[in-house]
Amino acid sequence: MEPPVDVLAAGVCLFNLLTGREPFRAIGDVFHQRICKKPVQATKYSLIAEDAIKLVARMIDLDPATRISIPQIKSHDWLKGKTASDEEVLQYFTEVVGK
């Protein structure tokens, strides 16, 4: 079984990769509490899939007993979910980023 701290560290890295910033400044601070309690509302990144943010929240859960495990991560909806088609990505960049 993987050490729970590895999952927490991976959750921090994943959030950073998805958003370009840290999910919190210190374990248990107000930002950390918000992400764990209401992950979708706590992030202002509409570009990040809701399932991805929910996965991060499960990964950075302070309680090792309730923190998601690696086998659970592998079967998480975000990792098995729909990938945007080339057309959807092009449309997004044309409409939103191109402005």
C-alpha positions in Angstrom: 0.0 0.0 0.0 1.2 3.5 -0.9 2.0 6.0 1.9 -0.9 8.4 2.1 1.5 11.3 2.2 2.5 10.4 -1.4 -1.1 10.8 -2.6 -1.3 14.2 -0.8 1.9 15.4 -2.5 0.7 14.1 -5.8 -2.6 16.1 -5.3 -0.7 19.3 -4.7 1.4 18.7 -7.8 -1.7 17.9 -9.9 -3.4 21.1 -8.8 -0.3 23.1 -9.6 -0.1 21.5 -13.1 -3.7 22.2 -13.8 -3.8 25.8 -12.5 -0.3 27.1 -12.3 -0.5 27.8 -8.6 -0.5 26.0 -5.2 -3.8 24.9 -3.8 -2.9 26.3 -0.4 0.0 27.9 1.5 0.0 25.6 4.5 -1.8 22.4 5.4 -5.1 23.2 7.1 -5.1 26.9 6.1 -8.3 28.6 4.9 -7.6 27.8 1.3 -6.9 24.1 2.0 -10.2 23.9 4.0 -12.2 25.5 1.2 -10.8 23.1 -1.4 -11.5 20.1 0.7 -15.0 21.2 1.7 -16.3 22.7 -1.6 -13.7 22.0 -4.3 -15.6 23.3 -7.3 -16.7 26.5 -5.6 -13.3 27.1 -4.1 -11.6 27.3 -7.5 -12.2 30.0 -10.0 -10.8 28.0 -12.9 -13.6 27.4 -15.2 -11.2 25.7 -17.6 -10.5 22.9 -15.1 -12.9 20.0 -15.3 -15.1 19.6 -12.3 -14.0 16.0 -12.0 -10.3 17.0 -11.9 -10.9 19.5 -9.0 -12.9 16.9 -7.1 -10.1 14.4 -7.6 -7.6 16.9 -6.2 -9.8 17.6 -3.2 -9.9 13.8 -2.4 -6.1 13.6 -2.8 -5.4 16.5 -0.4 -7.8 15.3 2.3 -6.0 15.7 5.6 -7.3 12.4 7.0 -5.2 9.6 5.6 -8.0 7.2 6.4 -10.4 8.9 4.0 -7.8 10.2 1.5 -8.3 8.5 -1.9 -5.9 5.7 -2.7 -3.9 5.1 -5.8 -6.2 2.3 -7.1 -9.2 4.6 -6.5 -7.3 7.4 -8.4 -6.7 5.1 -11.3 -10.5 4.4 -11.6 -11.6 8.0 -10.9 -14.0 9.5 -13.4 -11.6 12.3 -14.4 -9.0 9.8 -15.6 -11.5 7.7 -17.4 -13.6 10.6 -18.6 -14.2 12.1 -22.0 -11.3 13.9 -23.6 -12.0 17.0 -25.6 -11.9 16.5 -29.3 -9.6 18.6 -31.5 -12.7 20.5 -32.7 -13.8 21.4 -29.2 -10.3 22.6 -28.2 -10.0 24.7 -31.4 -13.5 26.1 -30.8 -12.6 27.0 -27.2 -9.3 28.7 -28.2 -11.0 30.6 -31.0 -13.9 31.8 -28.8 -12.2 32.4 -25.4 -8.5 32.7 -25.8 -8.6 34.5 -29.2 -10.5 37.4 -27.6 
